Amino acid sequence: MRSFAILLALAAPSFAQTKVGPDAKDLAKVRKSGIDYLISRQAEDGSWTKPTAPGISGMVTTALLRSGVKSDHPAIRKAFKHLLSHAKPDGGIYATDSNHRNYETCIAILAMTASNKDKRYDQRIAKAVNFLKGLQWDQGEGLKSSDSAFGGAGYGSHERPDMSNTQYFIEALRAAGVPENDTNIQNALKFVSRAQNMKSEHNQLPFADKIRDGGLYYTPAVGGETKAEVAPNGGLRSYGSMTYAGLKSFVYAGLKADDKRVQAAFEWVQKNYTLEENPGVGLQGLFYYYHVFGRALSILEVDYIVDANGKKHDWRKELTARLIEMERDGFWINKADRWYEGDPHLVTAYTLMALSYCDPKPVKSAKTNAAAK
C-alpha cells in the first residue's frame, strides 16, 4: 500500500507534528459509549433490531469486534449463534425468503473473518464465498462482458446489480482471502469501472462522459440510476458514499495509485471533501458515508486530504470529532430516515466501524507524505 500513500497524500506535515488522528482518550471514550449501548440492546436470541434482519445483526457484530470486543465475550457468542442460525444449505447466510441474500451473506463473512483466529469459521466462509460467486451477474445470467450489469452484485429485489452490494461483495471476498486477480473480483471491477463518471477503455456506456468528474453513482445497469439528482443532460450525478465505495473497491481489486480510475476518484474526493453531509444527497445515507469514507482512506494509507481550497484535513481527527458531536447518549441516529438510518442499532454500528479507522498513528516521513507531482 505504500505506493498509494506516496502518490495520493498531498501535503507534508510540519516537522513539529508527531502524529495524526484524534486524542486517544477521546476516541476510547466515544467508542466505549457505542459498545456499551449496543451490548445493552442485544435481544435474548442474540440479534439486534429483529431476528429476521441478519444484515443488521452481522454489521453490529462486526463493529463490536473491530472496536476491540473479544470473540469470547458473551454478546459476541450469542451474536454468532444467532447469525449462524441463518446459514442455509446453499452456503449463504441470510433470512428465509430474503431479498438481501448478497448483502446479508457479505456482512456475515465480514463478521466471521473478524473472529476467525482459530479458523473455526473456515468451512462456513468458504461455502459463503462460493454462494456469493454464484449470485454475481455474469455469464450464468446470460450476460456478455460488455453488458452494463456484468460483474455486479445486487439485492435480488431489483432486476439489476448496484454499487453498494458490489462493494460489499468485493470486500467480503478479499476479507475471506480471495486474491485480487480472482476472476470474480476482476469481473466486479468491470462493473465498478462502469459506475464511474469517466469515459475510458473501461467504460464505454452512453452516459460515461456526460458528467466528467470521476465520481461514482449507484448503478450503471439497465439504463443506470443515481440516488442524486439526474443532470439536465441525462447524466448520472456522482455522490459521496458511492465514490468512496468505488475507491476502496478499486484498491481491493488491485488497481495502483497511478491508475486513472483511482486518480479521478481521488480528485473527486478532494473537490468534495466534507463531513457535514453525504455530498450529492445531503443527509441521506450519512452514516453509511462515514463508514465507507473511513474505510477507503484507511486502506489508501492517506493521512491528509487537501480540499479544493487548499486546506489540509487530518481526516481521522475530523471524523472522530464529528461523530462525538453527533452522539446521543451512547447511540447515533440519522434524522433523514432513509436506507434504514432511522435504526439506532445499524447507525451506531456504522459509527463504530467509522471510528475503527481513526486510531491515532505516527506521521509518515516527509517523503511519504509529499505530493507526487
Secondary structure, DSSP 8 states (H G I E B T S, - for coil): -HHHHHHH------TT--EESS-HHHHHHHHHHHHHHHHHT--TTS-SS-TT-HHHHHHHHHHHHHTT--TTSHHHHHHHHHHHTTB-TTS-B--TT-SBHHHHHHHHHHHHHTT-TT-TTHHHHHHHHHHHHHHSSSGGGT--TTSTTTT-B--BSSSS-BHHHHHHHHHHHHHTT--TT-HHHHHHHHHHHHTBS--BTTB--TTTTTS-S--B-SB-GGG-B-SS---TTS-----HHHHHHHHHHHHHTT--TTSHHHHHHHHHHHHT--SSSBTTTBTTTHHHHHHHHHHHHHHHT--EEE-TTS-EEEHHHHHHHHHHHH-BTTB---SS--TTTT-HHHHHHHHHHHHTT---EE---HHHHS---
